[in-house]
């Protein structure tokens, strides 16, 4: 015998739009998913208002539509909901966000509710959180240099305005501290007044969220930051909304108000775990590591909301951050992220264990757009060659280090020992920075020359004689 309640509002023979229509009763509740029967005219991704028997309201969206039923994804807890007395109202529109420049300096939760004690913002406009596809022919090529104040990034993996450059971390590494430092220090040279940061944290602990807030407030950059914090104690399902909500605000600031926006999204691994949880609740056939087969396209719908548009002064630059499960860079999350984005910055456990901050391993790191954002007119004319020289000698130093672990350092030639000492100096002087140390690009390049000048000129094969004469004595 089927004891499931039937909807109290059966559809008439002529289907009518479900906009604003309220239905009483649910067919089933499975995890964060609600099933309503007897509905017509419901659209995919449509926003839904759910009213519990006690009068409390929550938000959801349509996840799937059948012949006469709809599956709703609830952004909240199902505690208190009843199969018989829960009311569901379909709004007829997708989830939207109120956007305004007044959001700068504010802190919100993962669903856009204020966390700073201020009023709910009155938006200048209301925008679909899923954004609008950007015509590829309307995109312009990223070229302008963004200074983060971190030598390993600015000098060797340069961030360019309009780029999407993820940071791959391992569990326990200071990627949150690095994210906070980038927010405090990032600037677009010559256009600081139009630079804004949208920061979205997904599934972070309370203490980590407090570190972010206190860091931004103490440094005075909070007035130029919009923060969205989805805590670990918040419903996991909210993590699917948080990055899209943040990027909707970023798009308004960039393309409607001509700001240059840096969007930092951390931790995308928590987002993907929430996506896997929802897919499992729907009974979908899993793909690699249990993640849904559409993980690639879902991540692309987030990452591709970065860039520059022809005829618009503003831009969106993305720094997604993720922790690699089991330290595996071939895991589906970092693997697919690397395919979609333009490079990666990799944090290294070995450097971290030696006390080097930030523990950025420059050898597997890559910024594919770096060559277009450096050099004369952007940073300095020697930047490209100096970076290439650092890569070449440090790679040789790491190989000699592996050899020395087998045969002993005393068995190395004089030249090899010199290169090995260069590798140590590179890690201790160039890579290592204080968390509050903000180096200009000129300081970074001068520091590179200071380390390189300890090598014989015959080893400097990537820089020109003119560059050695002009910059080799600096630092």
FIRO-425383 format. One line per 5 residues: number of its first residue (from 1); for each residue x, y, z of C-alpha. Coordinates in steps of 0.2 Angstrom, whole numbers, plus 5000, padded with zeros to 4 digits. Example, Ala and Ser with C-alpha at 12.3 -4.5 7.8 and 13.67 -1.06 7.14 Angstrom:
<nodes>
1 = 5062 4978 5039 | 5068 4995 5036
</nodes>
This chain:
<nodes>
1 = 5000 5000 5000 | 5007 5017 4995 | 5005 5029 5010 | 5014 5043 5001 | 5003 5059 5001
6 = 4997 5066 4985 | 4999 5084 4981 | 4984 5094 4987 | 4984 5105 4971 | 4982 5094 4956
11 = 4985 5101 4939 | 4971 5106 4928 | 4969 5098 4911 | 4977 5113 4903 | 4994 5115 4910
16 = 4998 5132 4917 | 5014 5140 4922 | 5020 5135 4939 | 5026 5153 4942 | 5021 5158 4960
21 = 5010 5143 4962 | 5011 5134 4978 | 5010 5115 4981 | 5006 5106 4997 | 5015 5090 5001
26 = 5030 5080 4996 | 5032 5063 4988 | 5049 5060 4996 | 5064 5067 5005 | 5081 5059 5002
31 = 5095 5068 5009 | 5095 5086 5002 | 5083 5081 4988 | 5064 5084 4989 | 5052 5076 4976
36 = 5035 5085 4972 | 5022 5077 4960 | 5008 5083 4950 | 5017 5099 4944 | 5018 5106 4926
41 = 5028 5121 4918 | 5043 5119 4930 | 5060 5123 4922 | 5077 5116 4926 | 5087 5127 4939
46 = 5071 5136 4944 | 5071 5144 4961 | 5060 5137 4974 | 5053 5143 4991 | 5050 5129 5004
51 = 5040 5133 5019 | 5041 5120 5034 | 5025 5117 5045 | 5032 5129 5058 | 5032 5143 5045
56 = 5051 5144 5043 | 5057 5146 5025 | 5071 5139 5015 | 5077 5141 4997 | 5080 5127 4984
61 = 5081 5125 4965 | 5074 5112 4953 | 5087 5099 4950 | 5078 5088 4938 | 5061 5088 4929
66 = 5050 5073 4925 | 5033 5071 4916 | 5023 5076 4931 | 5036 5078 4945 | 5051 5089 4950
71 = 5066 5085 4960 | 5071 5100 4971 | 5089 5103 4978 | 5087 5111 4996 | 5100 5123 5002
76 = 5098 5119 5020 | 5093 5106 5032 | 5078 5095 5030 | 5075 5094 5049 | 5057 5100 5052
81 = 5050 5096 5035 | 5035 5085 5034 | 5029 5075 5019 | 5011 5080 5022 | 5012 5099 5027
86 = 5027 5106 5018 | 5023 5119 5005 | 5033 5122 4989 | 5032 5137 4978 | 5040 5138 4961
91 = 5046 5156 4957 | 5047 5154 4938 | 5065 5161 4938 | 5082 5155 4942 | 5091 5159 4958
96 = 5096 5177 4958 | 5108 5188 4968 | 5106 5207 4972 | 5122 5215 4966 | 5129 5232 4970
101 = 5145 5241 4973 | 5139 5243 4991 | 5144 5225 4993 | 5162 5230 4994 | 5168 5229 5012
106 = 5154 5216 5017 | 5155 5198 5023 | 5141 5186 5019 | 5138 5167 5021 | 5137 5155 5007
111 = 5120 5160 5002 | 5122 5178 5002 | 5115 5182 5020 | 5125 5195 5030 | 5137 5189 5043
116 = 5145 5206 5048 | 5129 5213 5057 | 5125 5225 5043 | 5108 5226 5034 | 5104 5215 5019
121 = 5111 5225 5004 | 5099 5234 4992 | 5105 5229 4975 | 5107 5240 4960 | 5102 5225 4950
126 = 5097 5207 4951 | 5107 5194 4942 | 5105 5175 4938 | 5119 5167 4948 | 5123 5155 4934
131 = 5129 5170 4924 | 5128 5172 4905 | 5139 5163 4893 | 5153 5174 4885 | 5155 5174 4867
136 = 5172 5167 4863 | 5175 5180 4849 | 5171 5194 4862 | 5185 5189 4873 | 5201 5199 4873
141 = 5218 5191 4876 | 5225 5193 4894 | 5241 5203 4895 | 5242 5215 4910 | 5253 5210 4925
146 = 5245 5208 4942 | 5258 5209 4956 | 5255 5198 4971 | 5270 5203 4981 | 5276 5184 4981
151 = 5292 5181 4972 | 5289 5163 4967 | 5273 5169 4958 | 5278 5186 4951 | 5295 5181 4946
156 = 5292 5163 4939 | 5273 5160 4937 | 5266 5177 4934 | 5248 5181 4936 | 5240 5190 4921
161 = 5224 5200 4921 | 5210 5190 4915 | 5219 5173 4918 | 5213 5158 4928 | 5227 5151 4938
166 = 5224 5138 4951 | 5234 5134 4966 | 5236 5115 4970 | 5240 5112 4988 | 5242 5096 4999
171 = 5233 5093 5015 | 5241 5102 5030 | 5250 5115 5019 | 5247 5134 5022 | 5236 5137 5007
176 = 5224 5147 5017 | 5238 5158 5023 | 5244 5161 5005 | 5226 5165 5000 | 5225 5178 5013
181 = 5242 5186 5009 | 5237 5187 4990 | 5221 5196 4995 | 5231 5208 5006 | 5245 5212 4993
186 = 5238 5209 4976 | 5237 5225 4965 | 5236 5230 4947 | 5251 5242 4943 | 5244 5259 4939
191 = 5226 5255 4942 | 5225 5252 4960 | 5209 5262 4963 | 5199 5251 4951 | 5205 5234 4959
196 = 5193 5224 4969 | 5194 5206 4976 | 5179 5194 4978 | 5184 5180 4991 | 5174 5164 4992
201 = 5178 5151 5005 | 5169 5134 5004 | 5168 5121 5018 | 5181 5131 5029 | 5183 5128 5048
206 = 5177 5142 5060 | 5195 5146 5065 | 5201 5148 5047 | 5186 5159 5043 | 5191 5170 5058
211 = 5209 5171 5052 | 5203 5177 5035 | 5191 5191 5043 | 5204 5197 5055 | 5218 5197 5042
216 = 5208 5208 5030 | 5202 5219 5044 | 5219 5222 5051 | 5227 5226 5035 | 5214 5238 5029
221 = 5210 5229 5013 | 5192 5223 5019 | 5184 5239 5011 | 5190 5233 4994 | 5184 5215 4997
226 = 5168 5205 4996 | 5168 5190 5006 | 5157 5174 5005 | 5160 5161 5019 | 5153 5144 5018
231 = 5158 5136 5035 | 5161 5117 5037 | 5146 5117 5049 | 5135 5124 5035 | 5125 5112 5024
236 = 5136 5105 5011 | 5123 5108 4998 | 5126 5127 5000 | 5144 5125 4993 | 5136 5123 4975
241 = 5129 5140 4976 | 5144 5150 4985 | 5156 5151 4970 | 5142 5155 4958 | 5136 5169 4969
246 = 5153 5176 4971 | 5156 5176 4953 | 5140 5184 4949 | 5145 5199 4960 | 5162 5199 4952
251 = 5154 5200 4935 | 5144 5215 4940 | 5159 5224 4947 | 5170 5220 4932 | 5158 5222 4917
256 = 5145 5234 4924 | 5156 5245 4935 | 5173 5243 4926 | 5183 5236 4941 | 5197 5224 4939
261 = 5192 5209 4950 | 5203 5196 4957 | 5191 5181 4962 | 5199 5169 4975 | 5189 5152 4977
266 = 5195 5141 4991 | 5193 5126 4993 | 5186 5119 4976 | 5189 5101 4983 | 5175 5104 4995
271 = 5164 5110 4981 | 5167 5094 4971 | 5164 5084 4987 | 5147 5092 4988 | 5143 5089 4970
276 = 5147 5071 4972 | 5136 5070 4987 | 5121 5077 4977 | 5125 5066 4962 | 5125 5051 4974
281 = 5108 5056 4981 | 5101 5057 4964 | 5106 5039 4960 | 5118 5044 4946 | 5130 5032 4939
286 = 5147 5037 4946 | 5163 5041 4936 | 5181 5042 4941 | 5183 5041 4960 | 5164 5042 4962
291 = 5162 5059 4955 | 5148 5062 4942 | 5153 5061 4924 | 5149 5080 4921 | 5162 5085 4934
296 = 5172 5093 4919 | 5158 5103 4912 | 5152 5109 4930 | 5170 5115 4934 | 5171 5123 4917
301 = 5155 5133 4920 | 5164 5141 4935 | 5182 5143 4928 | 5176 5150 4912 | 5168 5165 4920
306 = 5185 5173 4920 | 5192 5185 4907 | 5191 5201 4898 | 5177 5206 4886 | 5180 5217 4871
311 = 5173 5235 4874 | 5173 5233 4893 | 5186 5241 4904 | 5184 5228 4918 | 5191 5210 4920
316 = 5189 5195 4931 | 5205 5185 4936 | 5203 5169 4945 | 5214 5160 4958 | 5205 5144 4962
321 = 5213 5135 4976 | 5211 5116 4980 | 5218 5102 4991 | 5224 5087 4981 | 5216 5071 4989
326 = 5230 5059 4995 | 5243 5072 4987 | 5238 5065 4970 | 5240 5078 4956 | 5232 5065 4944
331 = 5216 5065 4955 | 5200 5070 4945 | 5199 5087 4953 | 5216 5094 4950 | 5217 5084 4934
336 = 5202 5092 4926 | 5206 5109 4934 | 5222 5109 4925 | 5214 5105 4908 | 5202 5120 4910
341 = 5213 5133 4917 | 5229 5141 4911 | 5242 5133 4922 | 5244 5129 4940 | 5254 5134 4956
346 = 5259 5118 4966 | 5263 5119 4984 | 5276 5106 4990 | 5276 5096 5006 | 5295 5094 5006
351 = 5298 5113 5006 | 5285 5115 5020 | 5294 5103 5031 | 5310 5113 5029 | 5301 5128 5035
356 = 5300 5137 5019 | 5285 5149 5016 | 5277 5149 5004 | 5281 5131 4999 | 5279 5134 4981
361 = 5288 5121 4970 | 5291 5131 4954 | 5297 5116 4944 | 5279 5108 4941 | 5271 5125 4942
366 = 5267 5134 4926 | 5258 5150 4920 | 5254 5148 4902 | 5250 5166 4899 | 5266 5173 4908
371 = 5275 5177 4892 | 5262 5189 4887 | 5261 5199 4903 | 5280 5202 4907 | 5294 5211 4899
376 = 5296 5229 4893 | 5280 5239 4896 | 5274 5226 4909 | 5287 5222 4921 | 5305 5224 4916
381 = 5314 5219 4900 | 5325 5205 4908 | 5310 5196 4916 | 5308 5182 4904 | 5327 5178 4903
386 = 5329 5179 4921 | 5315 5167 4925 | 5321 5155 4912 | 5338 5155 4920 | 5331 5152 4937
391 = 5321 5137 4931 | 5336 5130 4922 | 5349 5131 4936 | 5336 5126 4950 | 5331 5111 4940
396 = 5349 5106 4938 | 5352 5109 4957 | 5337 5097 4961 | 5345 5083 4950 | 5362 5085 4958
401 = 5353 5085 4976 | 5346 5068 4971 | 5363 5062 4966 | 5372 5068 4981 | 5359 5058 4992
406 = 5367 5043 4984 | 5385 5046 4982 | 5388 5060 4995 | 5391 5078 4993 | 5410 5076 4994
411 = 5410 5066 4979 | 5403 5080 4968 | 5413 5091 4957 | 5416 5109 4961 | 5404 5115 4948
416 = 5390 5103 4954 | 5393 5109 4972 | 5392 5127 4966 | 5375 5123 4958 | 5369 5114 4973
421 = 5373 5129 4984 | 5363 5140 4972 | 5348 5128 4974 | 5349 5131 4993 | 5351 5150 4991
426 = 5336 5150 4979 | 5325 5141 4991 | 5331 5151 5007 | 5332 5169 4999 | 5320 5169 4984
431 = 5306 5157 4988 | 5306 5160 5007 | 5296 5175 5012 | 5288 5181 5028 | 5269 5180 5027
436 = 5268 5199 5029 | 5282 5203 5016 | 5277 5212 5000 | 5290 5212 4987 | 5288 5223 4972
441 = 5292 5215 4955 | 5308 5226 4954 | 5314 5219 4971 | 5310 5201 4965 | 5320 5203 4949
446 = 5335 5211 4958 | 5335 5197 4971 | 5335 5184 4957 | 5351 5193 4950 | 5359 5193 4967
451 = 5357 5174 4968 | 5363 5171 4950 | 5379 5182 4951 | 5386 5169 4962 | 5387 5157 4947
456 = 5401 5158 4934 | 5396 5168 4918 | 5398 5152 4908 | 5383 5144 4918 | 5372 5159 4913
461 = 5366 5153 4896 | 5348 5160 4897 | 5352 5178 4899 | 5361 5190 4887 | 5377 5198 4890
466 = 5369 5215 4889 | 5357 5210 4903 | 5371 5204 4914 | 5380 5220 4912 | 5365 5230 4916
471 = 5356 5220 4929 | 5370 5208 4936 | 5376 5220 4949 | 5360 5223 4957 | 5353 5216 4973
</nodes>
